[in-house]
Amino acid sequence: MNIKVKEMTLANGAPQTQKNKKALKFMIEGEPFETLDQYKTGAELKQLRGIPQGVELFLSIKEPYEDELIGNDTKVNLARPEIERFFVKQKLKLTINKEPFVWFSQFISGKQIRELGNIPAEHEIYLDIKEPYVNTLIQDDTVIDLARPGKEHFFSKEQSVKVIIINGRPKDWADKTVTFEQVVILAFGSFDNSPNKVYTVTFSEGPVSKPEGTMVKGSVVEVKNKMVFNVSATDKS
């Protein structure tokens, strides 16, 4: 089992010696941690486990006593004899691309789903809806209530139609690549192949493999959603 260790440091930034201090073990939502700090606040404990600050965190207390609610500013002494165990009472389950996740808040945004599931920016996110109904497209600013009955299932897929920006104007584009000539046509409505016509094409906001660059006649680039192209034409005649 991997144990996460947070090293204590002195005021000058140098690591404090561990000779006189024993690592203190504790659990947050079933995950083990160690620290040299005798006290941790509720906010620090939540941050370690990735729990939102607005979610209630509890310290497990043996029966017949009640579990203790730990506020964000509450300092917990981790040096007591037994291993302290912290937990969240309200946990909501979901899946992203069939992988199970636990979320600690009632609501989750499309952006948070994207980050949680490590979904690429060029992929669309959908809420899986049983047939014959249509799956719901989830935008980054869409907010979903996870407290509704049943477990929510989300999945992603590459966008079938992308939007590329040509000279400041959005254009729908369905192919995975675009050619130099196609970019010119999107910009000006036609492509003049005569030697007197010179086109200059640059792009930015492209895929990770080539986020920016220049296109020449006959070249092809991979397309990413909201990729930006700037096209100019010069008449040498």
C-alpha positions in Angstrom: 0.0 0.0 0.0 1.4 3.4 -1.0 1.4 6.0 1.8 1.5 9.7 0.9 4.1 11.6 2.9 4.1 15.3 3.5 7.6 16.5 4.6 7.7 19.2 7.2 10.0 22.2 6.6 11.6 24.8 8.7 10.9 28.5 8.2 14.0 28.9 6.0 12.7 26.2 3.7 15.3 23.5 4.8 13.9 20.1 5.6 13.5 19.5 9.3 15.4 16.5 10.7 13.3 13.5 11.3 15.6 12.2 14.1 13.4 13.6 16.9 10.1 13.2 15.2 8.2 10.2 14.2 5.9 10.2 11.2 2.3 10.4 12.2 -0.1 8.2 10.3 -3.7 9.0 9.5 -6.4 8.0 7.0 -8.7 10.1 4.8 -11.5 8.4 3.0 -9.6 5.0 3.3 -6.4 6.5 1.9 -3.3 6.4 4.2 -1.1 9.5 4.8 1.9 10.4 6.9 3.1 13.7 8.2 5.6 15.2 10.6 3.1 17.9 11.6 1.3 17.3 14.9 -1.7 19.4 13.9 -3.6 19.6 10.7 -6.6 21.8 10.0 -9.8 20.5 8.4 -8.9 22.6 5.3 -5.5 21.0 5.0 -6.9 17.5 5.4 -9.4 18.1 2.7 -6.7 19.5 0.4 -4.6 16.4 0.8 -7.5 14.1 -0.3 -8.9 16.5 -3.0 -12.1 17.1 -1.1 -13.8 20.4 -1.8 -13.6 22.9 1.1 -17.4 23.2 1.3 -17.9 19.4 2.0 -18.3 18.3 5.6 -15.4 16.2 7.0 -15.8 13.9 10.0 -13.4 12.3 12.4 -14.4 8.8 13.2 -15.2 8.2 16.9 -15.8 4.8 18.5 -19.3 4.0 19.5 -21.4 4.9 21.5 -20.0 8.4 20.8 -20.8 10.4 17.7 -18.4 11.1 14.9 -16.8 14.6 15.2 -17.5 17.2 12.6 -14.2 18.9 11.6 -14.5 22.5 10.5 -12.0 24.0 8.0 -10.3 25.9 10.8 -10.4 23.1 13.3 -7.0 21.9 14.3 -6.8 18.1 14.8 -4.1 16.6 17.0 -2.6 13.7 15.0 -0.2 12.6 17.8 -2.9 10.8 19.8 -2.3 7.1 20.4 -4.5 5.6 17.6 -4.5 6.3 13.9 -7.1 9.0 13.2 -9.6 8.3 10.4 -11.4 11.0 8.6 -14.3 10.5 6.2 -17.1 12.2 4.2 -20.6 11.0 4.9 -22.1 12.2 1.6 -20.3 10.6 -1.4 -21.8 10.4 -4.9 -20.7 7.8 -7.4 -20.4 8.3 -11.2 -18.5 6.7 -14.1 -16.5 8.4 -16.8 -15.8 6.2 -19.9 -16.8 3.2 -17.7 -14.2 4.0 -15.0 -15.7 4.5 -11.5 -15.2 7.8 -9.6 -16.4 9.2 -6.3 -17.4 12.9 -6.0 -17.9 14.8 -2.8 -20.3 17.4 -3.9 -23.9 17.3 -5.1 -23.1 19.1 -8.3 -20.3 18.6 -10.9 -19.5 20.7 -13.9 -18.5 19.6 -17.4 -15.1 21.1 -16.8 -14.7 19.1 -13.6 -15.8 15.9 -15.4 -13.2 16.6 -18.1 -10.4 17.1 -15.5 -11.5 14.1 -13.4 -11.6 11.8 -16.4 -8.6 13.3 -18.1 -10.6 13.9 -21.2 -8.8 15.8 -24.1 -10.1 19.2 -25.0 -11.0 18.1 -28.5 -13.4 15.5 -27.2 -17.1 16.0 -26.4 -18.6 14.8 -23.2 -22.1 13.2 -23.0 -24.4 12.0 -20.2 -25.5 8.5 -21.1 -29.3 8.3 -21.4 -31.1 5.1 -22.0 -32.7 4.5 -25.4 -34.9 5.6 -27.0 -33.9 9.0 -25.6 -30.9 11.0 -26.9 -27.6 11.3 -24.9 -27.1 14.8 -23.4 -24.1 16.9 -24.6 -22.3 18.3 -21.6 -20.5 21.6 -22.1 -17.7 22.8 -19.8 -20.1 25.1 -18.0 -22.9 22.6 -17.7 -23.7 21.7 -14.1 -25.1 18.2 -13.3 -26.9 17.2 -10.1 -25.4 13.9 -9.0 -27.9 13.5 -6.1 -30.7 12.4 -8.4 -31.7 8.7 -8.2 -29.3 6.3 -9.9 -25.6 6.6 -10.9 -24.7 9.0 -13.7 -22.6 7.6 -16.5 -20.6 10.0 -18.7 -18.6 9.2 -21.8 -16.5 11.1 -24.3 -15.9 10.9 -28.0 -14.0 12.9 -30.6 -16.0 15.7 -32.0 -17.6 14.8 -35.4 -17.8 18.4 -36.4 -15.1 20.9 -35.3 -15.1 24.7 -35.5 -12.0 26.3 -37.0 -11.5 30.0 -37.0 -10.5 31.5 -40.5 -9.5 35.1 -40.4 -11.7 35.6 -37.3 -14.7 33.8 -38.7 -15.9 30.4 -37.3 -16.2 27.6 -39.9 -17.6 24.1 -39.3 -15.1 21.4 -40.3 -15.8 17.6 -40.2 -12.4 16.1 -41.4 -9.5 15.3 -39.2 -7.1 17.3 -41.4 -7.3 20.3 -43.7 -5.1 21.2 -46.7 -3.6 24.5 -47.7 -6.0 24.9 -50.6 -9.0 24.1 -48.4 -8.0 26.8 -45.9 -7.7 29.4 -48.7 -11.1 28.4 -50.1 -12.7 28.7 -46.7 -11.1 32.2 -46.4 -11.9 33.6 -49.9 -14.4 31.2 -51.4 -12.0 30.0 -54.2 -8.4 29.1 -54.9 -6.5 30.9 -57.6 -3.7 28.6 -58.9 -2.1 31.1 -61.2 1.5 32.1 -60.5 0.5 35.7 -59.9 -1.5 34.8 -56.8 0.4 34.3 -53.6 -1.3 33.0 -50.4 0.1 33.1 -46.9 -1.4 30.8 -44.3 -0.4 30.6 -40.6 -2.1 28.8 -37.8 -2.2 28.6 -34.0 -4.1 26.9 -31.2 -3.4 23.6 -33.0 -3.0 20.1 -31.6 -0.2 19.2 -29.2 1.9 17.6 -32.0 2.0 21.0 -33.9 0.3 23.8 -32.1 1.4 26.6 -34.5 3.1 27.0 -37.8 3.0 28.0 -41.5 1.3 26.2 -44.4 2.5 26.1 -48.0 0.9 24.9 -51.2 0.2 21.2 -50.9 0.6 20.9 -47.2 -1.8 19.2 -44.8 -2.3 19.8 -41.0 -4.2 18.0 -38.3 -7.3 19.9 -37.1 -8.2 20.7 -33.5 -11.4 22.3 -32.4 -11.2 26.1 -32.4 -7.9 26.1 -34.2 -7.1 29.5 -35.7 -6.0 30.2 -39.3 -4.9 33.5 -40.7 -4.9 33.8 -44.5 -3.8 36.6 -46.7 -3.6 36.9 -50.5 -1.2 39.0 -52.7 -1.6 39.7 -56.4 1.8 40.0 -58.1 0.4 41.1 -61.5 
